[in-house]
Structure formats: C-alpha cells, structure tokens
C-alpha cells in the first residue's frame, strides 16, 4: 500500500480534519500537543511531505520576487547590458540564499498601469525594480497601493517609493573634481539626463565644473554602445576645441568613448582623460584600465533583498543612500 499523498488522506488516516493536520504540521498552538505529536508521527511513518505549491496557494505566497527592468527612456537597452547582468547576478544569489526564486521582466512601458498590473498579477510576493528610468511618477503611484516594492535608483525628497541606490549627485561631483585635479579645463559629459540617476550625476558634475571656471559641455548619449558610438564620434568630429576630459554617465559609455578616441588617433589619458560610472568589472580589462565612480552593488543588492522581504512582512522600511567612491586607474 502507498502512504497518504494529500492532507485529506492523512487527515482520514488520523481521524481528524484536514485543517487540523495543516495546523499540526505547521506547529500551530491551536492543536493540542497530543494531537500534534500523533499527526507528526503518522506523517513521518508514511513519509508524508506537504505539497509546497498547495501550501503556498493557501497562504497566498509564491516564494518568488519579481525583478523588473523598465526601459522608459532607453528602449533599445537589453538585459545583457553589463550593469543589469552584474546586479541581477548579485540579486539572484541573495534571493536564493533567502529561499526565494527570481522572476525577471523587461518592460517597455506602453501605459501608466504596467507596474500595477505586475503587482496585482499574484506572480510574486514582492517586486524589485532596477532603475527609475523616466517612470518616477508611476513608481510613486504604485508604491501607495503596493507596499512590498523596492527600487534601485536615486532618492528624491518627497518621493513615495522606497529606493536603494547611490548618491548620484556626489558621484558626479567626485568625477568632475578628479578631472579638474588632473588638470582638465574643458570637460564634456556624455549621458541622457532623462533618467533620474543620470540627471543627478550630470548636476553633480556641472556644479563642480562651473564653480571652477572650466568649460563644460553636455552631449545627450544613449546607454546602448552602438548608438552611443555614433553620437560620441559625431561630437568629436565636429568639436572645434577638443575637450581634455570626459565624464561618462556609465562605464559602457566610457568604454565606448575610449574606442572612439582611439579610432580618431587620440590617446587616453594623454590627449583626453576619461572617467566612467558604476565600477563594473569590465573597467579592469580595458586598455588603459578605466577610472570610474564605483557603486557598491554588492551592498545595494543586499539592501534591496532585505528591504523587500521586510516590506513583505509588513515592516516600514525607508530608502537607503549608499556612498559612491572614486576608483582611480590609468584612464585619467
């Protein structure tokens, strides 16, 4: 004979209700110790294991965290982007260690309800959004209705959503100050300020350069390398007075800028000094190795996972602002 396969079958064997069996196996105090011990003993004798999927459905739990990448301002960006791959790997490891699975979605917002639909789908217990893009208003609106939501990105005074991310204004200021200290007097910023994080990096950079009296230019640049290469190349070909310093809004843009400079016969850092942003591993392998503003992505992933789990439990968790650091290599 085969043993009981369902709670109902075990309950019939024990002579109790299915609810009593469920409570006994979960350790509930609503069941007398004698009854609980009897049911547990029967379950062990017959090798009975509760169906995890059914249990989660009853408890309205999925043991899954949705991880969403919204591409409102940069629709050509892919999940294979080095920043996304790095942060996703860290999140996957930390979620697995906490007993959660990761459900990944790449979203090009077509309407203002894209995030609310995901929140109400029942596919996950909570949601981590990677990047605010140009969707801050959507994030704020959903955060008021759906509490287990945490976002990787900047913190802006008055925002409703809980965020974890770097002090991007300070990071931009660090980048500009470093180039000024290296003797640069004509600095260009490559990036698309429609994204909140990049906009703050730009403003931090601008604040330092303008106080110094040095020249400062801004070139709207895609985060996708193929598109950025054309934009950066066009700028350098048309520029009458070549800049001597580049602040890139990401490491990918910085690496692209170094490639364009090499193609035009300009040396880094001899002719132009280049600094990136993110601190990704790829910066160690460029020629020359890339100076960058490093974000603590390891700590960021830990904070994102901890915060979303605490919010699932009903705790009130506030935004976390991490401090970026200057990582000096040979490109400056």
C-alpha positions as CSV (number, residue, x, y, z in Angstrom):
1,X,0.0,0.0,0.0
2,X,1.1,3.5,-0.7
3,X,1.0,6.1,2.1
4,X,-1.1,9.3,2.1
5,X,-0.3,11.8,-0.6
6,X,-2.6,14.7,0.4
7,X,-3.6,16.4,3.6
8,X,-7.1,15.0,3.2
9,X,-5.7,11.4,3.0
10,X,-3.5,11.9,6.1
11,X,-6.5,13.5,7.9
12,X,-8.7,10.5,7.2
13,X,-5.9,8.2,8.5
14,X,-5.6,10.3,11.7
15,X,-9.3,10.6,12.2
16,X,-9.2,14.5,12.2
17,X,-10.0,17.3,9.7
18,X,-7.6,18.5,7.0
19,X,-7.4,21.8,8.8
20,X,-6.2,20.1,12.0
21,X,-3.5,18.3,10.0
22,X,-2.4,21.5,8.3
23,X,-2.1,23.3,11.7
24,X,-0.3,20.4,13.3
25,X,2.3,20.2,10.6
26,X,2.9,23.9,10.7
27,X,3.4,23.8,14.5
28,X,0.3,25.8,15.4
29,X,-0.6,26.2,19.1
30,X,-4.3,25.8,18.1
31,X,-3.7,22.0,18.1
32,X,-3.2,20.1,21.4
33,X,0.3,18.7,21.9
34,X,-1.0,15.2,21.9
35,X,-2.9,15.6,18.6
36,X,0.1,17.4,17.1
37,X,2.5,14.6,18.1
38,X,0.2,11.9,16.8
39,X,-0.2,13.6,13.4
40,X,3.6,14.3,13.1
41,X,4.3,10.7,13.9
42,X,1.9,9.4,11.3
43,X,3.4,11.8,8.7
44,X,6.9,10.5,9.5
45,X,5.8,6.9,9.5
46,X,4.4,7.2,6.0
47,X,7.0,9.6,4.6
48,X,4.3,12.3,4.0
49,X,5.6,15.6,2.7
50,X,3.1,18.5,2.4
51,X,2.8,19.9,-1.2
52,X,4.7,23.1,-1.1
53,X,2.8,24.6,-4.1
54,X,-0.6,23.9,-2.5
55,X,0.6,25.3,0.8
56,X,1.8,28.5,-0.8
57,X,-1.5,28.9,-2.6
58,X,-3.4,28.6,0.7
59,X,-1.0,31.1,2.4
60,X,-1.1,33.3,-0.8
61,X,2.7,33.0,-1.0
62,X,4.8,32.3,-4.1
63,X,8.3,32.4,-2.5
64,X,9.1,34.5,-5.6
65,X,10.4,38.0,-6.0
66,X,9.7,39.8,-9.3
67,X,12.6,41.8,-10.6
68,X,11.6,44.3,-13.2
69,X,13.7,46.4,-15.6
70,X,11.7,49.3,-17.0
71,X,13.0,50.9,-20.2
72,X,11.0,54.1,-20.5
73,X,13.8,56.3,-21.8
74,X,16.1,53.7,-23.4
75,X,14.0,51.2,-25.2
76,X,17.0,49.6,-27.0
77,X,18.8,48.6,-23.9
78,X,18.9,44.8,-23.3
79,X,19.1,42.6,-20.2
80,X,22.6,41.7,-21.4
81,X,23.8,45.2,-20.5
82,X,26.8,44.7,-18.2
83,X,25.2,46.7,-15.4
84,X,22.0,44.7,-15.5
85,X,23.9,41.4,-15.6
86,X,26.1,42.4,-12.6
87,X,23.2,43.5,-10.4
88,X,20.9,40.6,-11.5
89,X,23.6,38.1,-10.6
90,X,24.0,39.6,-7.1
91,X,20.2,39.7,-6.6
92,X,19.8,36.1,-7.8
93,X,22.4,34.8,-5.3
94,X,21.0,36.7,-2.4
95,X,17.4,35.8,-3.1
96,X,18.3,32.1,-3.4
97,X,20.1,32.3,-0.1
98,X,16.8,33.6,1.5
99,X,14.7,30.8,-0.1
100,X,13.2,32.9,-2.9
101,X,13.1,32.5,-6.7
102,X,13.6,35.4,-9.1
103,X,11.0,36.2,-11.8
104,X,12.6,38.6,-14.3
105,X,10.7,41.0,-16.5
106,X,12.0,43.6,-19.1
107,X,9.3,46.2,-19.6
108,X,9.0,48.9,-22.2
109,X,6.1,50.9,-20.7
110,X,3.2,51.3,-23.0
111,X,0.8,52.8,-20.5
112,X,0.9,54.0,-16.9
113,X,-0.6,50.8,-15.5
114,X,2.3,48.5,-16.4
115,X,3.7,48.2,-12.9
116,X,0.3,48.0,-11.2
117,X,-0.6,45.0,-13.5
118,X,2.6,43.2,-12.4
119,X,1.8,44.0,-8.7
120,X,-1.7,42.6,-9.0
121,X,-0.7,39.5,-11.0
122,X,-0.1,37.4,-8.0
123,X,3.0,36.0,-9.5
124,X,5.3,37.2,-6.8
125,X,5.4,38.2,-3.1
126,X,7.2,41.4,-3.8
127,X,8.9,43.4,-6.6
128,X,12.3,44.9,-7.0
129,X,12.6,47.5,-9.8
130,X,16.0,48.0,-11.3
131,X,16.2,51.7,-12.3
132,X,13.7,54.5,-12.2
133,X,14.2,55.4,-15.9
134,X,11.6,58.2,-16.5
135,X,9.0,56.3,-14.5
136,X,9.2,58.0,-11.1
137,X,5.5,59.1,-11.1
138,X,4.4,55.5,-11.9
139,X,6.6,54.2,-9.1
140,X,5.2,56.7,-6.6
141,X,1.6,55.9,-7.5
142,X,2.0,52.1,-7.2
143,X,4.0,52.4,-4.0
144,X,1.0,54.0,-2.3
145,X,-1.1,50.9,-3.2
146,X,1.5,48.1,-3.1
147,X,3.9,48.1,-0.1
148,X,6.4,45.3,-1.0
149,X,8.0,47.4,-3.7
150,X,11.7,48.5,-3.6
151,X,13.5,50.3,-6.4
152,X,17.2,50.6,-7.3
153,X,17.8,54.2,-8.0
154,X,18.1,57.7,-6.7
155,X,16.3,59.2,-3.7
156,X,14.5,62.4,-4.3
157,X,12.9,64.4,-1.4
158,X,9.2,63.7,-1.3
159,X,9.2,60.5,-3.3
160,X,6.7,57.9,-2.2
161,X,8.6,54.8,-3.4
162,X,11.3,53.1,-1.3
163,X,14.7,53.2,-3.1
164,X,18.2,51.8,-2.6
165,X,21.0,53.4,-4.6
166,X,24.0,55.7,-4.7
167,X,24.3,59.4,-4.0
168,X,24.5,60.2,-7.7
169,X,24.9,63.9,-7.3
170,X,28.0,63.3,-5.1
171,X,29.3,60.7,-7.6
172,X,29.1,63.2,-10.4
173,X,30.9,65.8,-8.3
174,X,33.6,63.3,-7.5
175,X,34.2,62.6,-11.1
176,X,34.4,66.2,-12.1
177,X,36.7,67.1,-9.2
178,X,39.1,64.3,-10.1
179,X,39.4,65.5,-13.7
180,X,40.0,69.1,-12.5
181,X,42.7,67.9,-10.2
182,X,44.3,66.1,-13.2
183,X,44.5,69.4,-15.0
184,X,41.4,69.2,-17.2
185,X,39.9,72.6,-18.2
186,X,37.4,71.6,-20.9
187,X,35.1,68.8,-19.7
188,X,32.3,67.1,-21.6
189,X,29.5,64.9,-20.0
190,X,28.1,62.0,-22.1
191,X,24.7,60.7,-20.9
192,X,20.9,61.0,-21.1
193,X,19.6,63.1,-18.3
194,X,16.0,62.0,-18.7
195,X,16.9,59.1,-16.4
196,X,16.8,60.4,-12.8
197,X,20.1,58.8,-11.8
198,X,22.0,60.2,-14.8
199,X,20.4,63.6,-14.3
200,X,21.7,63.7,-10.8
201,X,25.2,62.7,-12.0
202,X,25.1,65.5,-14.5
203,X,24.1,68.1,-12.0
204,X,26.8,67.0,-9.5
205,X,29.4,67.2,-12.3
206,X,28.1,70.6,-13.5
207,X,28.1,72.1,-10.0
208,X,31.8,71.4,-9.6
209,X,33.0,72.4,-13.1
210,X,31.0,75.7,-13.2
211,X,32.5,76.7,-9.8
212,X,36.0,76.1,-11.1
213,X,35.5,78.3,-14.2
214,X,36.4,75.5,-16.6
215,X,34.4,74.9,-19.8
216,X,31.6,72.4,-19.6
217,X,29.5,70.7,-22.4
218,X,26.7,68.1,-22.3
219,X,26.1,65.6,-25.1
220,X,22.9,63.5,-24.8
221,X,24.1,60.0,-25.2
222,X,22.4,56.6,-25.3
223,X,23.3,53.9,-22.9
224,X,23.5,51.3,-25.7
225,X,27.1,51.1,-27.0
226,X,26.2,51.0,-30.7
227,X,24.1,54.1,-30.5
228,X,26.5,55.9,-28.2
229,X,29.4,55.3,-30.5
230,X,27.8,57.3,-33.3
231,X,26.8,60.1,-31.0
232,X,30.2,60.4,-29.4
233,X,32.0,60.1,-32.8
234,X,29.9,62.9,-34.2
235,X,30.7,65.1,-31.3
236,X,34.5,64.7,-31.5
237,X,34.5,65.1,-35.3
238,X,32.5,68.4,-35.1
239,X,34.2,69.9,-32.0
240,X,36.4,72.8,-32.8
241,X,38.1,72.8,-29.4
242,X,38.7,69.3,-28.3
243,X,37.8,68.6,-24.6
244,X,40.6,67.3,-22.4
245,X,38.3,65.4,-20.0
246,X,35.3,63.1,-20.4
247,X,32.8,62.2,-17.6
248,X,30.6,59.3,-18.9
249,X,27.3,58.5,-17.2
250,X,28.2,54.8,-17.3
251,X,31.1,52.5,-17.7
252,X,29.7,51.3,-21.0
253,X,29.6,54.9,-22.3
254,X,33.1,55.5,-21.1
255,X,34.5,52.4,-22.8
256,X,32.7,53.4,-26.0
257,X,34.3,56.9,-25.7
258,X,37.7,55.4,-25.4
259,X,37.1,53.3,-28.5
260,X,36.1,56.4,-30.5
261,X,39.1,58.3,-29.3
262,X,41.4,55.5,-30.3
263,X,39.8,55.4,-33.8
264,X,40.4,59.1,-34.2
265,X,44.1,58.8,-33.2
266,X,43.7,60.4,-29.8
267,X,45.3,58.8,-26.7
268,X,43.8,58.2,-23.3
269,X,44.9,59.7,-20.9
270,X,47.5,61.7,-22.9
271,X,45.1,63.7,-25.1
272,X,41.8,63.1,-23.2
273,X,41.2,61.8,-19.7
274,X,38.1,59.5,-19.3
275,X,36.2,58.6,-16.2
276,X,33.2,56.2,-16.1
277,X,30.4,55.5,-13.6
278,X,29.3,52.2,-12.0
279,X,32.5,50.3,-11.1
280,X,31.8,47.3,-13.3
281,X,34.3,44.5,-13.7
282,X,34.7,45.4,-17.4
283,X,36.6,48.5,-16.4
284,X,39.6,46.5,-15.2
285,X,40.1,44.9,-18.6
286,X,40.1,48.0,-20.9
287,X,43.3,49.5,-22.3
288,X,44.1,51.6,-20.4
289,X,42.1,50.4,-17.3
290,X,39.1,52.6,-16.6
291,X,38.9,55.2,-13.8
292,X,35.4,55.1,-12.6
293,X,32.9,56.1,-9.8
294,X,32.2,52.8,-8.2
295,X,28.8,52.0,-6.8
296,X,28.6,49.4,-4.0
297,X,26.4,47.0,-6.0
298,X,27.1,44.1,-3.5
299,X,25.7,46.1,-0.6
300,X,23.0,47.5,-2.9
301,X,21.7,44.1,-3.7
302,X,21.8,43.1,-0.1
303,X,19.7,46.2,0.9
304,X,17.3,45.6,-2.0
305,X,16.6,42.0,-0.9
306,X,16.5,42.7,2.8
307,X,14.1,45.7,2.3
308,X,11.6,43.9,0.0
309,X,11.5,40.9,2.4
310,X,10.9,43.2,5.4
311,X,8.2,45.0,3.4
312,X,6.5,41.7,2.6
313,X,6.4,41.1,6.4
314,X,4.7,44.5,6.8
315,X,7.6,46.5,8.2
316,X,8.0,50.1,7.3
317,X,11.4,50.4,5.5
318,X,12.9,53.7,4.3
319,X,15.2,54.5,1.4
320,X,18.9,53.7,1.6
321,X,21.5,56.0,0.1
322,X,24.9,54.5,-0.5
323,X,28.1,56.5,-0.9
324,X,30.0,56.1,-4.2
325,X,33.8,56.1,-4.3
326,X,36.4,57.2,-6.8
327,X,38.3,54.2,-8.2
328,X,41.4,55.6,-9.9
329,X,43.0,53.7,-12.8
330,X,45.1,54.6,-15.8
331,X,42.5,56.3,-18.0
332,X,42.9,59.5,-16.0
